[in-house]
Amino acid sequence: MIFDTHAHYDSGAFNADRFTTLEAVHAAGVGLIIDPGCDARSSRMAVGLAEHYPFFYAAVGIHPEDMDKYDLEAYAEICELVQHPKCVAVGEVGLDYYWDASQKEEQKILFRRQIELAIENDKPLIVHDREAHQDCLDIVRDYPEARGVFHCYSGSAEMAKELLKRGWYLGFDGPITYKNARKALEVLEICPTDRILIETDSPYLSPVPLRGKRNDSRNLRYVIEKIAEVKALSPEEVERLTWENGKRLFGID
């Protein structure tokens, strides 16, 4: 069975066929899915989908690109939703300087606040880090008790080594199948097999040969095949290892 540890089925890209897609994905062998919210609305929707499907779980949080949706009311709702029995993580949270670097300090404050929320509730984190590698690393260094995954990891191998020493997991997505994936493959080579998670980031980041099309969890087979190639394993071994890794990190029986 396949565990997609990061997929946004709350996205409007699935409005026309959300439920039929999820049923088809599950029938194709995807046994578990986590949907990370990016604001109060999407977090609420992720929890609602988790209530509807036994194989579906939610994470809740405020994404750094959604700072404009952050206020006391929204954060209070995140604090309530994190208590839900099918919420298994705080995320998607972190730092993003790619689109707008004008709110770096505000992003850092919110990231720290959500790390503390995860620690208080004994939940792992799903971290978004885009063009903010050093600041993300500096912040998580301040919280040695924090745990979780750096989603769609894009940092250096040196940073990956430090995160791995600190007990973090690394998420690998469609970009490892791209022609320019040299850095990501270097990280994959050094990542122990017990710290690898697989993700789609659906509806984004479709792997080759589907790049540019809407992504869904069925396409994880291309990510699995690439990891198997790099790690000299069979696809079945990668599927089993990443299934076990995801269940262990997110506390799913």
C-alpha atoms as a printed R data frame, in Angstrom:
    type eleno elety resid chain resno       x      y       z
1   ATOM     1    CA   MET     A     1   0.000  0.000   0.000
2   ATOM     2    CA   ILE     A     2   1.093  3.564  -0.741
3   ATOM     3    CA   PHE     A     3   1.056  6.435   1.770
4   ATOM     4    CA   ASP     A     4   0.783  9.903   0.233
5   ATOM     5    CA   THR     A     5   1.888 12.035   3.171
6   ATOM     6    CA   HIS     A     6   1.126 15.393   1.499
7   ATOM     7    CA   ALA     A     7  -1.758 16.050  -0.889
8   ATOM     8    CA   HIS     A     8  -4.100 19.050  -1.111
9   ATOM     9    CA   TYR     A     9  -7.427 17.462  -2.013
10  ATOM    10    CA   ASP     A    10  -9.088 20.506  -0.461
11  ATOM    11    CA   SER     A    11  -7.806 22.480  -3.485
12  ATOM    12    CA   GLY     A    12 -10.261 24.009  -5.914
13  ATOM    13    CA   ALA     A    13  -8.533 21.994  -8.641
14  ATOM    14    CA   PHE     A    14 -10.557 19.007  -7.370
15  ATOM    15    CA   ASN     A    15 -13.919 20.755  -7.038
16  ATOM    16    CA   ALA     A    16 -15.376 19.029 -10.106
17  ATOM    17    CA   ASP     A    17 -14.419 15.468  -9.179
18  ATOM    18    CA   ARG     A    18 -13.010 15.394  -5.640
19  ATOM    19    CA   PHE     A    19 -14.908 12.387  -4.348
20  ATOM    20    CA   THR     A    20 -14.621 10.241  -7.477
21  ATOM    21    CA   THR     A    21 -10.889 10.997  -7.608
22  ATOM    22    CA   LEU     A    22 -10.366  9.992  -3.990
23  ATOM    23    CA   GLU     A    23 -12.303  6.779  -4.502
24  ATOM    24    CA   ALA     A    24 -10.249  5.976  -7.635
25  ATOM    25    CA   VAL     A    25  -6.991  6.800  -5.846
26  ATOM    26    CA   HIS     A    26  -7.853  4.497  -2.962
27  ATOM    27    CA   ALA     A    27  -8.931  1.701  -5.326
28  ATOM    28    CA   ALA     A    28  -5.541  2.028  -7.076
29  ATOM    29    CA   GLY     A    29  -3.659  1.069  -3.904
30  ATOM    30    CA   VAL     A    30  -3.168  4.360  -2.074
31  ATOM    31    CA   GLY     A    31  -3.969  3.236   1.450
32  ATOM    32    CA   LEU     A    32  -3.335  6.456   3.381
33  ATOM    33    CA   ILE     A    33  -3.397 10.185   2.593
34  ATOM    34    CA   ILE     A    34  -2.633 13.289   4.653
35  ATOM    35    CA   ASP     A    35  -4.098 16.615   3.536
36  ATOM    36    CA   PRO     A    36  -2.290 19.598   5.105
37  ATOM    37    CA   GLY     A    37  -4.323 22.764   5.470
38  ATOM    38    CA   CYS     A    38  -2.852 26.133   4.497
39  ATOM    39    CA   ASP     A    39  -5.295 28.408   6.350
40  ATOM    40    CA   ALA     A    40  -8.342 28.028   8.570
41  ATOM    41    CA   ARG     A    41 -10.713 27.258   5.680
42  ATOM    42    CA   SER     A    42  -8.570 24.596   4.022
43  ATOM    43    CA   SER     A    43  -7.660 23.081   7.402
44  ATOM    44    CA   ARG     A    44 -11.363 22.809   8.218
45  ATOM    45    CA   MET     A    45 -12.004 21.180   4.842
46  ATOM    46    CA   ALA     A    46  -9.133 18.705   5.332
47  ATOM    47    CA   VAL     A    47 -10.613 17.654   8.672
48  ATOM    48    CA   GLY     A    48 -14.014 17.271   7.022
49  ATOM    49    CA   LEU     A    49 -12.574 14.960   4.366
50  ATOM    50    CA   ALA     A    50 -10.794 12.993   7.084
51  ATOM    51    CA   GLU     A    51 -14.113 12.493   8.844
52  ATOM    52    CA   HIS     A    52 -15.592 11.172   5.595
53  ATOM    53    CA   TYR     A    53 -12.873  8.682   4.603
54  ATOM    54    CA   PRO     A    54 -11.219  6.162   6.961
55  ATOM    55    CA   PHE     A    55  -7.975  6.261   4.924
56  ATOM    56    CA   PHE     A    56  -7.745 10.057   4.983
57  ATOM    57    CA   TYR     A    57  -6.075 12.221   7.660
58  ATOM    58    CA   ALA     A    58  -5.621 15.949   8.130
59  ATOM    59    CA   ALA     A    59  -2.941 18.374   9.207
60  ATOM    60    CA   VAL     A    60  -3.873 21.925  10.166
61  ATOM    61    CA   GLY     A    61  -1.929 25.161   9.996
62  ATOM    62    CA   ILE     A    62  -1.335 28.495   8.305
63  ATOM    63    CA   HIS     A    63   1.030 28.474   5.322
64  ATOM    64    CA   PRO     A    64   3.541 31.336   4.994
65  ATOM    65    CA   GLU     A    65   1.998 32.299   1.647
66  ATOM    66    CA   ASP     A    66  -1.322 32.784   3.463
67  ATOM    67    CA   MET     A    67  -0.166 35.407   5.952
68  ATOM    68    CA   ASP     A    68  -2.995 37.642   4.730
69  ATOM    69    CA   LYS     A    69  -5.494 35.124   6.156
70  ATOM    70    CA   TYR     A    70  -3.833 35.048   9.579
71  ATOM    71    CA   ASP     A    71  -5.639 36.738  12.441
72  ATOM    72    CA   LEU     A    72  -6.634 35.825  15.988
73  ATOM    73    CA   GLU     A    73  -9.879 34.216  14.870
74  ATOM    74    CA   ALA     A    74  -8.171 32.060  12.253
75  ATOM    75    CA   TYR     A    75  -5.466 30.978  14.672
76  ATOM    76    CA   ALA     A    76  -8.052 30.119  17.331
77  ATOM    77    CA   GLU     A    77  -9.721 27.818  14.815
78  ATOM    78    CA   ILE     A    78  -6.395 26.111  14.052
79  ATOM    79    CA   CYS     A    79  -5.905 25.575  17.801
80  ATOM    80    CA   GLU     A    80  -9.347 23.958  17.965
81  ATOM    81    CA   LEU     A    81  -8.914 21.803  14.856
82  ATOM    82    CA   VAL     A    82  -5.550 20.443  16.026
83  ATOM    83    CA   GLN     A    83  -7.443 18.619  18.780
84  ATOM    84    CA   HIS     A    84  -9.474 16.599  16.272
85  ATOM    85    CA   PRO     A    85  -8.733 12.839  16.495
86  ATOM    86    CA   LYS     A    86  -7.977 12.655  12.768
87  ATOM    87    CA   CYS     A    87  -5.582 15.612  12.806
88  ATOM    88    CA   VAL     A    88  -2.142 14.009  12.860
89  ATOM    89    CA   ALA     A    89   0.160 17.027  12.369
90  ATOM    90    CA   VAL     A    90   0.548 20.788  12.354
91  ATOM    91    CA   GLY     A    91   1.115 21.914   8.794
92  ATOM    92    CA   GLU     A    92   1.645 23.161   6.242
93  ATOM    93    CA   VAL     A    93   3.741 25.749   8.062
94  ATOM    94    CA   GLY     A    94   7.159 27.327   7.611
95  ATOM    95    CA   LEU     A    95   8.838 30.068   5.618
96  ATOM    96    CA   ASP     A    96   8.585 31.139   1.980
97  ATOM    97    CA   TYR     A    97  10.723 33.967   0.617
98  ATOM    98    CA   TYR     A    98  10.214 33.057  -3.032
99  ATOM    99    CA   TRP     A    99   6.957 34.899  -3.663
100 ATOM   100    CA   ASP     A   100   7.182 37.703  -1.116
101 ATOM   101    CA   ALA     A   101  10.133 38.399   1.180
102 ATOM   102    CA   SER     A   102   8.595 41.539   2.642
103 ATOM   103    CA   GLN     A   103   7.156 39.770   5.694
104 ATOM   104    CA   LYS     A   104  10.117 37.691   6.811
105 ATOM   105    CA   GLU     A   105   9.852 38.630  10.467
106 ATOM   106    CA   GLU     A   106   6.089 38.048  10.536
107 ATOM   107    CA   GLN     A   107   6.572 34.645   8.904
108 ATOM   108    CA   LYS     A   108   9.196 33.702  11.498
109 ATOM   109    CA   ILE     A   109   6.902 34.676  14.372
110 ATOM   110    CA   LEU     A   110   4.039 32.614  12.963
111 ATOM   111    CA   PHE     A   111   6.331 29.652  12.254
112 ATOM   112    CA   ARG     A   112   7.602 29.666  15.840
113 ATOM   113    CA   ARG     A   113   4.090 29.945  17.191
114 ATOM   114    CA   GLN     A   114   2.963 26.910  15.195
115 ATOM   115    CA   ILE     A   115   6.035 24.893  16.194
116 ATOM   116    CA   GLU     A   116   5.086 25.577  19.806
117 ATOM   117    CA   LEU     A   117   1.499 24.534  19.046
118 ATOM   118    CA   ALA     A   118   2.766 21.219  17.665
119 ATOM   119    CA   ILE     A   119   4.972 20.612  20.694
120 ATOM   120    CA   GLU     A   120   2.136 21.455  23.108
121 ATOM   121    CA   ASN     A   121  -0.124 18.946  21.341
122 ATOM   122    CA   ASP     A   122   2.563 16.283  20.787
123 ATOM   123    CA   LYS     A   123   2.128 16.426  17.009
124 ATOM   124    CA   PRO     A   124   4.733 16.370  14.255
125 ATOM   125    CA   LEU     A   125   5.193 19.301  11.882
126 ATOM   126    CA   ILE     A   126   4.900 19.483   8.108
127 ATOM   127    CA   VAL     A   127   7.369 22.213   7.146
128 ATOM   128    CA   HIS     A   128   7.329 24.295   3.972
129 ATOM   129    CA   ASP     A   129  10.761 25.805   3.216
130 ATOM   130    CA   ARG     A   130  11.205 27.750  -0.007
131 ATOM   131    CA   GLU     A   131  14.224 30.003  -0.464
132 ATOM   132    CA   ALA     A   132  14.447 30.238   3.346
133 ATOM   133    CA   HIS     A   133  16.756 27.359   4.197
134 ATOM   134    CA   GLN     A   134  19.035 28.999   6.747
135 ATOM   135    CA   ASP     A   135  16.220 30.706   8.627
136 ATOM   136    CA   CYS     A   136  14.194 27.481   8.757
137 ATOM   137    CA   LEU     A   137  17.196 25.587  10.077
138 ATOM   138    CA   ASP     A   138  18.000 28.280  12.647
139 ATOM   139    CA   ILE     A   139  14.435 28.210  13.949
140 ATOM   140    CA   VAL     A   140  14.129 24.426  14.264
141 ATOM   141    CA   ARG     A   141  17.486 24.384  16.068
142 ATOM   142    CA   ASP     A   142  15.764 26.382  18.794
143 ATOM   143    CA   TYR     A   143  13.230 23.576  19.294
144 ATOM   144    CA   PRO     A   144  15.142 20.305  19.746
145 ATOM   145    CA   GLU     A   145  11.945 18.590  20.889
146 ATOM   146    CA   ALA     A   146  10.164 19.391  17.599
147 ATOM   147    CA   ARG     A   147   9.786 16.599  15.044
148 ATOM   148    CA   GLY     A   148   8.297 16.174  11.623
149 ATOM   149    CA   VAL     A   149   9.077 16.375   7.919
150 ATOM   150    CA   PHE     A   150  10.576 18.997   5.635
151 ATOM   151    CA   HIS     A   151   8.075 18.718   2.803
152 ATOM   152    CA   CYS     A   152   9.396 18.564  -0.780
153 ATOM   153    CA   TYR     A   153  12.892 19.039   0.596
154 ATOM   154    CA   SER     A   154  14.900 21.521  -1.491
155 ATOM   155    CA   GLY     A   155  17.833 22.413   0.757
156 ATOM   156    CA   SER     A   156  21.426 21.276   0.590
157 ATOM   157    CA   ALA     A   157  22.819 17.877   1.501
158 ATOM   158    CA   GLU     A   158  24.659 19.536   4.413
159 ATOM   159    CA   MET     A   159  21.433 20.933   5.847
160 ATOM   160    CA   ALA     A   160  19.739 17.573   5.293
161 ATOM   161    CA   LYS     A   161  22.434 15.859   7.349
162 ATOM   162    CA   GLU     A   162  21.799 18.177  10.285
163 ATOM   163    CA   LEU     A   163  18.040 17.729  10.076
164 ATOM   164    CA   LEU     A   164  18.443 13.956   9.928
165 ATOM   165    CA   LYS     A   165  20.683 14.037  13.009
166 ATOM   166    CA   ARG     A   166  17.933 15.950  14.775
167 ATOM   167    CA   GLY     A   167  15.385 13.268  13.944
168 ATOM   168    CA   TRP     A   168  13.578 14.956  11.062
169 ATOM   169    CA   TYR     A   169  12.204 13.185   7.999
170 ATOM   170    CA   LEU     A   170  12.506 14.415   4.388
171 ATOM   171    CA   GLY     A   171   9.685 14.432   1.845
172 ATOM   172    CA   PHE     A   172  10.321 13.568  -1.810
173 ATOM   173    CA   ASP     A   173   7.921 14.485  -4.620
174 ATOM   174    CA   GLY     A   174   7.637 14.637  -8.395
175 ATOM   175    CA   PRO     A   175  10.627 16.986  -8.828
176 ATOM   176    CA   ILE     A   176  13.049 14.108  -8.167
177 ATOM   177    CA   THR     A   177  12.008 12.811 -11.601
178 ATOM   178    CA   TYR     A   178  12.913 16.081 -13.374
179 ATOM   179    CA   LYS     A   179  16.050 16.523 -15.485
180 ATOM   180    CA   ASN     A   180  17.384 19.266 -13.196
181 ATOM   181    CA   ALA     A   181  16.978 17.189 -10.027
182 ATOM   182    CA   ARG     A   182  20.696 16.770  -9.295
183 ATOM   183    CA   LYS     A   183  20.625 18.408  -5.832
184 ATOM   184    CA   ALA     A   184  17.480 16.552  -4.757
185 ATOM   185    CA   LEU     A   185  18.992 13.251  -5.860
186 ATOM   186    CA   GLU     A   186  22.176 13.965  -3.882
187 ATOM   187    CA   VAL     A   187  20.001 14.444  -0.803
188 ATOM   188    CA   LEU     A   188  18.074 11.264  -1.564
189 ATOM   189    CA   GLU     A   189  21.345  9.333  -1.827
190 ATOM   190    CA   ILE     A   190  22.389 10.296   1.724
191 ATOM   191    CA   CYS     A   191  18.930  9.996   3.298
192 ATOM   192    CA   PRO     A   192  18.494  6.789   5.312
193 ATOM   193    CA   THR     A   193  15.613  4.662   4.129
194 ATOM   194    CA   ASP     A   194  13.877  5.009   7.491
195 ATOM   195    CA   ARG     A   195  13.580  8.805   7.048
196 ATOM   196    CA   ILE     A   196  12.132  8.977   3.542
197 ATOM   197    CA   LEU     A   197   8.512 10.025   3.004
198 ATOM   198    CA   ILE     A   198   6.772 10.165  -0.362
199 ATOM   199    CA   GLU     A   199   4.386 12.949  -1.343
200 ATOM   200    CA   THR     A   200   2.538 14.261  -4.365
201 ATOM   201    CA   ASP     A   201   1.701 17.814  -3.225
202 ATOM   202    CA   SER     A   202  -1.387 17.263  -5.402
203 ATOM   203    CA   PRO     A   203  -2.619 18.969  -7.475
204 ATOM   204    CA   TYR     A   204   0.913 20.339  -8.012
205 ATOM   205    CA   LEU     A   205   4.346 18.906  -8.905
206 ATOM   206    CA   SER     A   206   3.306 16.095 -11.238
207 ATOM   207    CA   PRO     A   207   6.214 13.768 -11.980
208 ATOM   208    CA   VAL     A   208   7.667 13.013 -15.385
209 ATOM   209    CA   PRO     A   209   6.020 11.888 -17.710
210 ATOM   210    CA   LEU     A   210   2.956 13.813 -16.474
211 ATOM   211    CA   ARG     A   211   4.622 17.140 -15.722
212 ATOM   212    CA   GLY     A   212   2.232 20.056 -16.267
213 ATOM   213    CA   LYS     A   213  -0.906 18.002 -15.666
214 ATOM   214    CA   ARG     A   214  -2.991 17.887 -12.499
215 ATOM   215    CA   ASN     A   215  -1.349 15.575 -10.000
216 ATOM   216    CA   ASP     A   216  -2.995 12.985  -7.769
217 ATOM   217    CA   SER     A   217  -1.805 10.187  -5.500
218 ATOM   218    CA   ARG     A   218  -1.846  7.520  -8.205
219 ATOM   219    CA   ASN     A   219   1.219  9.192  -9.713
220 ATOM   220    CA   LEU     A   220   3.359  8.346  -6.697
221 ATOM   221    CA   ARG     A   221   4.435  5.217  -8.538
222 ATOM   222    CA   TYR     A   222   6.832  7.377 -10.589
223 ATOM   223    CA   VAL     A   223   8.359  8.818  -7.408
224 ATOM   224    CA   ILE     A   224   8.622  5.325  -5.933
225 ATOM   225    CA   GLU     A   225  10.362  4.032  -9.061
226 ATOM   226    CA   LYS     A   226  12.911  6.874  -8.957
227 ATOM   227    CA   ILE     A   227  13.670  6.307  -5.266
228 ATOM   228    CA   ALA     A   228  14.039  2.578  -5.944
229 ATOM   229    CA   GLU     A   229  16.525  3.340  -8.727
230 ATOM   230    CA   VAL     A   230  18.625  5.687  -6.574
231 ATOM   231    CA   LYS     A   231  18.580  3.506  -3.461
232 ATOM   232    CA   ALA     A   232  19.063  0.188  -5.339
233 ATOM   233    CA   LEU     A   233  15.818 -1.227  -3.961
234 ATOM   234    CA   SER     A   234  12.731 -2.697  -5.546
235 ATOM   235    CA   PRO     A   235   9.655 -0.473  -5.886
236 ATOM   236    CA   GLU     A   236   7.861 -2.841  -3.528
237 ATOM   237    CA   GLU     A   237  10.523 -2.283  -0.863
238 ATOM   238    CA   VAL     A   238  10.270  1.500  -1.251
239 ATOM   239    CA   GLU     A   239   6.490  1.318  -0.987
240 ATOM   240    CA   ARG     A   240   6.730 -0.748   2.206
241 ATOM   241    CA   LEU     A   241   9.447  1.372   3.817
242 ATOM   242    CA   THR     A   242   7.716  4.682   3.128
243 ATOM   243    CA   TRP     A   243   4.404  3.264   4.349
244 ATOM   244    CA   GLU     A   244   6.025  2.281   7.636
245 ATOM   245    CA   ASN     A   245   7.889  5.606   7.924
246 ATOM   246    CA   GLY     A   246   4.725  7.639   7.452
247 ATOM   247    CA   LYS     A   247   2.733  5.625   9.945
248 ATOM   248    CA   ARG     A   248   5.518  5.902  12.510
249 ATOM   249    CA   LEU     A   249   5.967  9.653  12.187
250 ATOM   250    CA   PHE     A   250   2.274 10.509  12.173
251 ATOM   251    CA   GLY     A   251   1.244  7.977  14.810
252 ATOM   252    CA   ILE     A   252  -1.226  6.089  12.620
253 ATOM   253    CA   ASP     A   253  -1.931  2.503  13.709
